[in-house]
Amino acid sequence: MKAQPRGTDGSLLLSLPWTLGALLVSLAPHIPYLAIWISVAIVGCAAWRYAIEKGRRMLPSRWVRAALALICFLGVFGTYSSISGVGPGSALLAIMAAMKLLETRKRRDQFVLLFISIFLVMSSLLREQYLWSLPYLIFSTLIIITAWLRMSARGSETARQSFATGGRLLLYAAPLAIAMWIFFPRLASPFWAVPVDSGRATSGLSDTMSPGDISSLSMSDEVAFRVRFEGAVPEPRDRYWRGLVMTSFNGRTWSGSEPRIGAPASQQVAVSGEPVAYEVTLEPTRQQWVFAMDMPMSWSLERTFMGSQQQLFRVRPIDQRVAYSVISYPNYRIQTELPVVFRNWYTNVPANSNTRSAKLAREMRVAAGSDAAYIEAVLAKFHEEEYFYTLQPPPLGNNPVDRFLFDTRRGFCEHYASAFAFMMRSAGIPARIVLGYQGGEINPLGGHLIVRQSDAHAWTEVWLERYGWYRVDPTSAVAPERIEYGARDAVLNGFGESWGYSASSELIHRLTLTWDAMNAKWNDWILGYGPEKQNKFLQWLGMDDPDWQKMLLTLVTSVIALILAISGLLMLRNRAPSRDLATVMYQRFVKKTGLEQSTGETAQEFARRAAIESTLPAAHVDAVTAAYLDARYGAAGDAALANLKSAVAAI
């Protein structure tokens, strides 16, 4: 087998920078998710390949390239423990594109690199389709097309001209893409499911709770979910977004059981009053919990059930943005009858743990005389004594409830919820902790409610005779503004002045709301364009009872019509220039000579040949030739055309 030449002659020096630029642009969205060594390797290979081309040096040998490819493959597998999925797959594709650079000798190799660039751009959409995805998609595709055109561009063609040509090609393709996006039948679920790799759940809430877990989220502006109410927005004190329920306590950490279907869970709920209807757009969490306002009674999200503690969960983790409708009742009662076995479970506390708090709880219960009075006494203790609500509580160590109640007296919502639930259980009152979100901020531009990670909250539920499970939020006894306004509103109303909020931050906040409103519309109109919205849109266009046959027929018809229209525009734009009248009449003369004019043969040369080879008199030939030259290149205008017409007609 003949060895492949490894030398370079600099023929790719003009087009190679564009290919490298297209590859780097396509890699940009993946860089935050790539290991550092992969990004360094890609940049290093790009610089190495350009230096080789510029210096007319030798490419690495086949054995060197094979060794590097094997090392990089093993590196990706070792870093991600897999080669499948969006993260490992993108990393492997990116590093192999860098390896391909080291064997790029001809333009066909550059074509392969540009194909890889297109795949990298498309694979970034598998991870997320943010609002900026559309301008990035347009820009990156334009760069790739321009790089493609630069490989075959004439020497006189500038980069600006290639860029303009690429822009025109995108404009021609845009109507076809829009038509296919509108009319192609939508499915309720995607064609395939690609696992999005992430080392953590993005909801910010886990299935365990220790003091300090939620306070770490308190300043996060990441959106947890958005809510659009059909009627009036409920008051903040009613906006408790139920997530998961903690029922077990080991002395420091609260935990809950795995989500399971509780057949009588919804039957244990008695509702009254007016319901609240709304739609939730939940960001990906990679968890099973589905958040809804207390108390949800019906929901539209498929494969979603109510757990045994009235929490909603989905069978499959939520690894994509989902939208679902819910009907909740703010006025409700849960499980007015509690069997003894469950009562013992909900009053269980570990022995020899937080003993001072347990002793205090029993003493206060005896002094109070009743469960309701005891609950009020504990809340009064939090309110009247020097307990502080802070986002930076001191560490608690062992026996966290004792240290919090008697020593530090500073904490966030999980500190108060944990201490309150422990004191209830120590006094024989069934208690559990609910994790979720509370409040939310109304976006006046979009008309929806934004619930951020900073709204993460923990509260308690206690069980009382005749009332069943009853919500008690001990944080409201210490920081009522946290409940009346919500975490972010409390900050903007002076609750967090110590964090440095000022007038300039208010302007930034307004810009943030504007961006959020744009994102909400993007999610609703573009990403949320599913079967239901497609049917409504087609009905609005006048298509009665749209089905997939009608949509496909409309799609094919629209695409054919657009192709014909675009083809017509291209024909008009690239049509050959019409011949002038002088040329038309001169061609008549040539035909009368019985000869054919050769390519590049001038009128004078043809006249000399016609005088010899044609049967026409030389005087007629000379007269027509002189009249044609005068009409074609002279300044006589219409008079010269008239003379030419007369000379041709005289033959």
N, C-alpha and C positions, 0 to 999 in steps of 0.2 A: 504494500500500500504506500503510495507516494505521500511524503510528508507535506502537510499544508504550509505554505509560506507564512512566516510570522512578521515580516517587515511591514512598515507603513510608509506611504509616500506623501502624506499630507493632503490627499484628495478629499478627506472628510473634514478638513479644518474649518470650513465655512459652515457646514451643516451640523457638525458635532455639538457645538455649544447649544444650539436649539434643541437637539435631542436630549442633552443633559438637563437643560432647563425644564423641558416637558416632564422628564422623569422626576425631578425634584419637586415640581409643582404637584404632581400626582401623589407624591409621598407626604406632602405637608399635613393632611388631616390624620395620618397614621403616626406621625412622630410622637405625640403625647402618649401613645400606647405601645411604642416600640422600646425595647431595651436600649440603653445608652450605647452599648457596643455595636448594635446594628446600625444606628444612625451614624456613628463614627465610621464604620466600615463602608457605608454607602458613599459618604462624602469623600473618604479616602480613595475609593475605587474610581469615582468620577474625576477627581483631581489627577490621579495616576494615569487614567486613560487619555485625558486631554494633554498631559505632558508628553505621553508617548507619541501622540499624533503631531504635536507641535515640533517635537525634536526628531521626527522620522525614525523612531527607535523600534526595537523589537517588542512584540507582544509577549506576555508570559507563555511559557511552553504548556503543552497539553497536560503534562503531569503536575505542573504547579497549579493550573486552574482546577484540575480534578481534586487535588489535595485541599485547596481553599474551599471548594464547594462542599466537600465532605465535612470539613471543620465547621463551616457555617451551618450546615444541616444539623449536625450534632449539637451545635451551640443553640440553635432555635429549639430543638427538642429538649435540651437540658434546661433552657430558660423557662419554657412554657409547659413542659411535661407532656406535650402533645404537638401534633402538626395539623390538627383539624380545628375548626372553629374560626371565627372572624379574626381574633388576635393572632394565634399561631399561623393561620393561613396567610394573613396579610404580611406578617413578619417574614415568612418563608418566601413569599412572592417578591418582597422588596429586596431581600438579600440575594436572591437568585438573579434579579434584574441587575444588581451590582456586579455579580459574577459574569453576566452576559456582556457587560461593558468590556471586560478584559479579553474577549474573543471577537469583538466587533471590528471587522476589517472592511466590509463592503456596505453598500446602502441597504441591501436586503437585511443585514443584521440590525441596522437602524430601524427598519420597518418592524422587526420583532420587538425591539425595545419600546417603540411607540404603541404597539398592541398591548404590551405589558402595562404601559402607562394608563391606557384606557381601562384595563381590568382593575388597576389600583384605584382609579377614580371611582369606578362603580362599586368596588368593595367597601369604600368608605361609607357608602349609603347603607350598607348592611348593619353598620354599628348604630347610626342615628341619622335622622333627616332633619337637621336644624333649619332655621330660617335662612341662615347664610349658606346652606347647601346649594340652593339654586344659583346664586351668583358665582359661587365657587365652581359649580358644575359647568356653567357657561364659560367662565374664564379659562379653566383648565382644558376644556375641550377645544377652545379657540387656540390656546398655545400649542396643543398637540397637532391640530390641523395645520397651523402655521409651520411647525417643525417639519411636518410631512411635505408641505409645499416647498420649503427651503431646500430639500434634498434634490428636487428636480427643477429648481428655478434656473432661468437663464442668468447669465452673468450680469446682464443689464437690469434684472429685476431686483428691486430693493426689498428689504425686510418689511417696510411699511406697505408695499404693494401686496406682498404675500399675506400679511396680517389682514388687509382689507378683503382679499379674496376669501380667506378663511371666515371672516365675518359674514360675507354674502352667502357662503355655503350654509352657515348656521341659520341665517334668516330664511333661506329656502327650506331648510329642514324643520323649522319651528312649527309651521302650520300642520305638518304631518304628525309631529309629536303631540301637539295639542289635541288634534282630532282623535288620535289613538288613545290618549289619556282619558278623554271624555267618553268615548263610545265603546271602548273595549269592555266587555262584561266583567264586572267586579265580582270577586269571590268574598265570601264572609271570612275566610281564613286565607293566609298566603299559600302560594304553591309549595313552599318549603319553609322549614324552620331552621334557622342558623343559630346555634348557641352563642350568645354574646358572653365572652369571657370577662370576668371581673372578679377580683379577689374579695370584694365586699359587696354587701347589699347597699344600694344607693338610697334607700328610704331613710336611713339614719336610725331606725329602730330595730333592735334585735329581739330574740325570743327570751332574753334574760335582762334583768335590770339590777344594777348596783349603783349606789350613790355616785354621781358624777357622770353617768353615761349620757343623760339627756342634756346636761349643761354644756357638754362639749359641742352640741349642735346649736346652741342658743343664738349664735351670731352668724349662722350660715344662711345665706340668701338663696340657696338652691330651692327651686320650686318642688314641693312634694306632689301637689295636685291643684287643679283649678276646678271651680264649681260655678255653674250657671243655674240660678234658680228661676223657676217658671213664674213665681210671684214675688212677693216682698222678701227681702233678705232677712232671715231671723236675726234676733239680737245676739251680740257676741256671747252673752251668758248661756245661750242655748246651743251654740255652735261647738259641741263636743264631738269630735270625729273619732269614733270608736275603732280601735285596731285590734290589739291582742290583750288577753287577760292573764294576769299572773296569780297563781293560786298556791304556790309552794314557796316556803322561806326557810333557808338553811342557817339563818343568823346574820347573813350579810347580803346574799343575792336572792332576788325573787325570780321565779321561773314559772313557765306554764307548760302544759302538756302539748303534745303534737296536735295540730288541727285535726279534728275529726267531726263527723256529722253527728249532731245531736237531734235525733228524730223529734223529741218533744220541745226543742229549744224555742221555736217560734210559738208553739202552743202555750208556753209558759208566760208569754207576754200579753198583757191586756192594755189596749191603747184607747185613748179618748181624745177629743178635740179635733182640730183641723190638721190634716196632713201637710207635709212640706214636700213638694216635688222638685227635683233638681237633677242635673247631669254632672258627673264627675269625670274629669280627664286626668287619669293617674299616670304619673311618670314611672318608668321602669324601676322596679325594686329588687327583682330576683328573689322575692319572697312571696308567700301565699296569701298574706293578709290583704283584705280589700277594705278600704276605709269608707265609712258612711256615718252620717250624723245620727246620734242616738234619737230614736230607736228605729232602725231600718226594718220594714215589713215586706217590701217587694223590691226587686232589683232585676236588671236586664242582662247583666254580665253572665255569659254562659259558663256552665260548670262551676258555679259559685254557690256555696251553701252556708247556712248558719251553724256555727259551732255550738258546743254545749254551754258556753258562757255568753251566748248571743253575739259572738263576734263573727264577721263574715270572712270567709277564706275561699280561695280558688284551688282547684285540684292541682293545676300546674302553676309553677312560679310565674310571676308577672315579669317577663323579660322584654316586653315591648310596651310602648305607650298604649293604654286602653281607655276607652270611653264607655260609660255605662250610666243608665238612668236609675234613680232610686226614689222611693217614697218612704219618708220617715215620719214618725209621730213624736214630737217633743214631750207630750204627756203620756206616760206609760207606767206600768207596774210590771215587775218581773218576779215570778215564782213566789207567790205569797205563802206557799207551803214548802217547807224545807225539811226533807227527811233527816233523821238523826245521824245517819252515816255521813251525809254531806255537811251537816252542822259540825260534826267532829272534825271533818277535813278542813273546813274553813276557819276553825278556831285553833288549829294545830300550830304550835311554836316550838322551836328546838329547846330542849332543856339545857340549863346552865349557859344560856346565851342572853346577853343584854338583861341581866338580872335586875339592875336598878330600874330600868324602864318597866319591866314586868311588875315589880313591886309597886311602883308609882301608879300603874294602871289599876291594879287591884284596889289600892287605897282610894283613888279617885272614884272608882265605880261604887264602892261602898258608900262614900260620902254623897254621891249624886242621887242614889236611890232608884234610878231607872236608867234604861239604856239610852233613851232620848236625852235625858238630862246629862248623862255622862258624855255623850257626843258633844253637846253644847259646851260642857266644861273643858274638854280637850281643845276645842276650837278657840274658846275664850283664853285658854293658856297661851296658845300661839299668838293670839291677837294682842293680849294685854302685856305679856311679859316681853323681854327684850330678845325676840327672835327676829332674824333679818333674812330677807330674800336677796340672794346674791348669785351672780353668775360665776364667781370664783370662790367657791367654798373651800375651806381648809380640808386636808386629808383626814379621814376618820380612823383608819386602821381596823383593829379587831373591835367587836361589839359596836358597830357603827351607830346603832340607835341610841345606846347609852351615851356615847361621846357627843352625838348631835344634840340630844335633849338636855344634857347637863353641862357640857363643856363649850363646844363651838357655837351652837345656836345660830348657825349660818348655813344656808343651803338653798338649793334649787327645788323644783317641784318634786323630783323623785325622793329628796330627803324628807320632805314633809309627808308625802304619800306613804313612804315606807314606815316612818315613825308612827303615823296615825294608824295604819293598818295593823302594825305590831301591837299598839296599845289597845286597839279594839279586840284583837284575838286574845291578848293576855287577860282581858276582862270578860271573856266568854262570848263576845259578839262576833258572829261570822263576818269576815272581811276579805276582800280581794282587791287587787290593783289593776287598773285599766291603763294601757298605754295607747296613745294616739296623738291627736293634734287638737288644739283648742284655739278658737277665734278665726283668724284669717283677715286679710286686708282686701277691701273692695277696690278694684281698679275702675275709676270713673270713666276711663277711655273705652275699656272693653265691656264694662257692665258685668264683669264676673268677679268672683272671689278668688284671691290667691292665698293658698296655704303653703307656707314655706317650712323648711326644716327648723327654722327658728321658732315655729309654733308648736314644736313637739312638746308633749305634756303628759304628765302622769297624774291620775286622780284615783280615788278609792270608791268602792261600793260596799256598803254595810247592809246586813240583812236584819230587818226589824219586823216584828209581828204586825200583821195586817197590811204592812207596806211592801214587804218583799225586799228585793235588792234596791237600795236607795243610794243615789249618787251623793257623795260628800267630797268636796274639793278643799282640802286643808290649806292649799296655797292661797286661796282667796281670803283666808283669815289674816294672812301676813301681808300679801300684796294684792289687794282687791283690784288695782288698776290692771294687773296681769290678766284678770278674768273679764273685767268690764270692757277693756279695749283690745285685748290680744297683745302678744309679745311685741310685735313690730310697732303697732300704734302706740303702745305704752312708751316705747323708745322715742318715737317722734313727738310725743307730748311731754317730754321732759323726764321720763322715767329713766332714760339712759344718758343723761347729760354728761355723766362722768366718762362716757365712752367717746366724747369728742364730737358729737353731732352739732352742726352749725347750719347757717343759712345756705352755704355752698352745698352741704350735703342734701339739703332739701331740693335743690335744683337737680342734683344727681338722682335723687329719689324719683323726681318727676320723669326724668329721662328713662329711668328703669321701668316705670309704669308704662311709658310709651312703648318701649321695647317689648315688654311683656304682653301688651295688647296686640302688637304685631305678631308675636309668637302664637298667641291664642288663636288669632284669625288663620294663621298658617296651619296650625294643628286642625282647626275646624274645617276649613275649606279645602285644603290640599291633602294633608295626611289623613284626614277623616273622611275623604271622599270614598265611601264604601258603597255597597249595594243599595242601601236605603237612600242615601243622598243622590246616588246616580239615578235611581228611579224617579225621585222627586224632580231632579233637574230635567230629565228627559220628558216627564209629563209637563213641566213648565214650557218646554220647547214645542209641545203639541203632540207628543207621541203617547197615544192611549195604551195603557196596559203594556209597558215595555217588557219584552223578554229577551233572552240571549239571541234568538234568531233575528229579531228586529234590530237589535243593537249591532250584531255582526254585519247585517245587510247595510245598515246606515253607515257603519265604519268603512266597509269596502267602497260604498258609493262615494263617501266623503273623500277617502284617500285617492280614488281614481280622479275625482273632480279636481282635487288639489294638485295632483301630478300633472294633469292636463293644463291647469292654469299656470303652474310654475314652468312647465315646458314651453308654453306660449310666451311667457315673459322672457325666458332664455332665448327663444328664437328671435323675438323682436330685438333683444339687446345685442345679439350676435349675428344679426342678418347681414348679408353682404351689401355693401353700398350700391345703390342704383347707378347704372351707367348714364352718363350725360348724353344729350341728343347728338352731339358731334360724334361720339363713339358709335352710337347706334347707326347713324348714316354711313360712317366710314366702313363698318362691318358689312353693310349692304354692298358697298363698292367692292370690297374684298371678295365677296361671294360672286359678284358679276365677273371678276377676273378669272374665275375657275381655279384659282390657286388657294393655298392655305398659308396664312401668316405664321411663321415660326415664333416660338416663345422667345421673347427678347428682341425680336426683329423690329427695328424702327420703321416709321412710315417712309422715310427716304430710301432705306435699304430695300423695302418691299417695292417701292416705285421703280427702282433700277431693275430689280428682278422681273417685275410685271411687264416692263417695256420690252424685255427680251422674250419671256416665256408666254405672255398672254397674247390673245388675239386683238385686244383693245388697242386703239391708236395711242401712241405715246403722248399725244397732246392731251387726250382725255385723262390719261393717268396723271400727268403732271398737273393738270388743272384741279383734279379732285384732291391730290396730295397737298397742293399749295392752299386750297380752301380749307382743308381739314386742319393743317397746322395753324392757320390763321384763326380758325374758330376754336381750336383746342387750347392754344397757348397765347393767342394774340389778345388785343384789347378792343377789337371791333364790336364785339357783343352780338346782338341779334342780326346785324347786317352780315357778319361773317357766317353765321348759321344759315342765313338765306342763300348766300353764295354757294355754300357747301351743298345745300339741298338741290339747288339748280344744277350744279356740276354733276352730282350723282344721277339726277333725273335725266340729264342729257345723254347718258350712255344708253 
